[in-house]
Amino acid sequence: MEKNILLILVGNRKEAAVAVQKTLTGWGCLIKTRLGLHEGSLDGCTEKGLIFLEVVGDKDKLVEMTRKLNLIKHVKAELVSLSLDDVN
């Protein structure tokens, strides 16, 4: 079994959020699970955040989505593939 996870760090949410959302919407069929995390409080939110995606589909498409996200200023994306070897 293999799982593909795409981690996205956003350094300036106000400036990058629209471009990130547009990119993720364009590749939406590849996204199985999405979780957004940021430091927030009642006084306000920070400008930094982490988006955790469980992604599915063709590996070439996942690599291309990652590449497109990395073209956005203040964004760093990394695709991580995890698998368990058959252990008996």
NORTAHU-V633777 format. One record per backbone hydrogen bond with DSSP energy under -0.5 kcal/mol. CO is the residue of the C=O (numbers start at 1). NH is the residue of the N-H. If there is no record, write none. Layout:
# NORTAHU-V633777
((CO:NH) (CO:NH))
This chain:
# NORTAHU-V633777
((1:84) (3:5) (3:82) (4:55) (5:7) (5:80) (6:53) (7:78) (8:51) (9:11) (9:76) (10:49) (12:16) (13:17) (16:20) (17:21) (18:22) (19:23) (20:24) (21:25) (22:26) (23:27) (25:28) (27:30) (28:31) (30:32) (30:56) (33:54) (35:52) (37:50) (38:40) (39:46) (41:44) (44:41) (47:13) (48:39) (49:10) (50:37) (51:8) (51:53) (52:35) (53:6) (53:55) (54:32) (54:33) (55:4) (58:62) (59:63) (60:64) (61:65) (62:66) (63:67) (64:68) (65:69) (66:70) (67:71) (68:71) (69:72) (72:75) (74:11) (74:12) (76:9) (78:7) (80:5) (82:3) (85:87) (86:88))
